[in-house]
Amino acid sequence: MIYSKIPLAQTVAQLCKAKNIKHIVISPGSRNAPLTISFTNDSFFNCYSIVDERCAAFFAMGIAQQLQEPTAVVCTSGSALLNYYPAVAEAYYSNIPLVVLSADRPKHLVGIGDGQTINQNNVFENHILYSANLKLDLKDKDKATDNEDLPIIKNLENKVERFLGLQKDIQTSNEEDINTAINMAKLKKGPVHINIPLDEPLYETVNQLTIAPKLIDIDEKLKQAEWHENELESFLKVWNAASKKMVLVGVNYPNQIEQKWLDELAKDDSVIVLTETTSNLHHPSFLSSIDKFIAPLSEQEQEQLKPNILLTFGGLVVSKKIKILLRENQPKHHWHIDEKIANNTFFCLSNHIKTTPNQFFERFLPKVKHQFKSNYKTWCTSIKHTRKEKHQAYMDVIPFSDFTVFNNVLNSIPDNYVLQVGNSSTIRYTQLFEINKTLDVFCNRGTSGIDGSTSTALGCAVISKKPTIFITGDLSFLYDSNALWNNYIPKNFRIIVVNNQGGGIFRILPGHKNTENFDTYFETNHNHTAEHLCKMYGLRYDAVSDEESLLSILKSFYLEENTPRLLEIFTPKRINDEVLLNYFKFVK
């Protein structure tokens, strides 16, 4: 087998292997050549070559998102590293274990005007779990004699001894730092950065490893939850005395919560459970489509909905309407269950329960006492049924628009698909519809940016055992179009682009519309399509602009083919905002 001659490159690769990091996404470069040599010549690793570093990082994040295990990205020195930042931030807020491996120039070449050189140490310091700034290996020339006063042999022996001692200290320090970084990514589920100084020559290889780095396992003590069960009785006392309990679930991995606990929550008449599309939780009594439920409520009804206790778990919440409602009608108690963090989203957080939802419910729910009859759930369920009837009635009367497109597309997706959803209007429209419970739904809601949705979906599609469909808006798709510049797009990958010729979501916001200023700087009016991109990257392209054509093509869109497919749906941008705004008036 071929290895890089550089000990540090060997160390990084061997520790990644020992930690079972199999997927390595590499952006071509020169300074990272020793790392590329080390990874690509070892059959243990699955290596991917993606030129655009921003796309590469989101692609790797899509893999890590599905595996819930660390995936590595490798880049050269300089501004290449900065292109990882959007994905690093998303991984940080979405709890995705991304391992950034950046090649760097030696310290003495930084800050002297060398090309492709920036200050790389701690570059992600505000959005990273751990930064490992490794030390440069000593080179053989460092053993050279420079003291003519000593006998040559004696001087050389002293130099060699000193060299070996320093290199051993460097090697030990680097091993500890690499182990710590990868362990942190695995344990805390987030991004880490390992910065790796590499000196020339960069391309020399050997046939045998010259180092055997020490593997340091995760400290078992760090795995223990910090939640103290002596708090359980106080929680039970408050819970049992409350007549209105709201459970709100944010981003949640599929099949993460045991169904028996969901069933237990559903039995309680004093409990309502609000879920989002990204919650991946389903029960007939739960309230999905939060905005549909909340938006038409009167002030009196909002006061009536106000819970005594708000119990939350999962990641970030999409719905702005539930945030506003709970900030204006704050519960007396807000408990959040999460091993890592509790965001004070509603400005009334009272308890952070540092454990997993399953562990909490296992100890908590069997001890809950149903002390009195509550009509909280019954009242909410009645509203839910009314909204559902009104929703369907509205679908029967509105013209072809973004709204009808999402209705038809979401209803068309076959069972057991992975649904990746773009941000902005795409996820917000998706939230208004009942989702097939067999679908696994994902969206980059950590930072809610449009910058890497396509790349994330592709990374997911490459690793997922299920077929993947990605629904996105035109601006988001065009913004991340380099995502298609790779050789890994699966044949069963499907993309649907809803093209309303600009950022249609901005048309529902206050302000003057249909002006040159608005069209240029807010909505970003354009006439671009995905057709030529599909031709360039080898995707089958179809386009429709009316409901009849859409329904017709959706019948065959998911059938097996030899190429991935993209369907672009053109909608009339001048009416989309009216249809959406009138929806909330209609369902009232």
Buried (B, 14 or more C-beta within 10 A) or exposed (E): EEBBBBBBBBBBBBBBBBBEBBBBBBBBBBBBBBBBBBBBBBEEBBBBBBEBBBBBBBBBBBBBBBBEBBBBBBBBBBEBBBBBBBBBBBBBBBBBBBBBBBBBBBEEBBEEEEEBBBEBBEBBEEBBBBBBBBBBBBBEEEBEEEEEEBEEEEBBEEBEEEBEEEBEEBBEEBBBBBBBBBBBBBBBBBBBBBBBBBBBEBEEBEEEBEBEBBEBEBEEEEEEEEBEEEEBEEBBEBBBEBBBBBBBBBBBBBEBBEEEBBEBBBEBBBBBBBBBBBBBBBBEBBBBBBBBBBBBBEEEEBEBBBBBBBBBBBBBBBBEBBBEBBEEBBBEBBBBBBBEEBBEBBEBBBBBBBBBBBBBBBBBBEEBEEEEEBEBBEBBBEBBEBBBEBBEEBBEEBEBBBBBBBBBBBEBBEEEBBBBBBBBBBBBBBBBBBBBEEBBBBBBBBBBBBBBBBBBBBBBBBBBEBBBBBBBBBBBBBBBBBBBBBEBBBEBBBBBBBBBBBBBBBBBEEEEBEEEEBBEEBBBBBEBBBBEBBEEBEBBBBBBEEBEBBEEBBEEBBEEEEEBBBBBBBBBBBBBBBBBEBBBEBBE
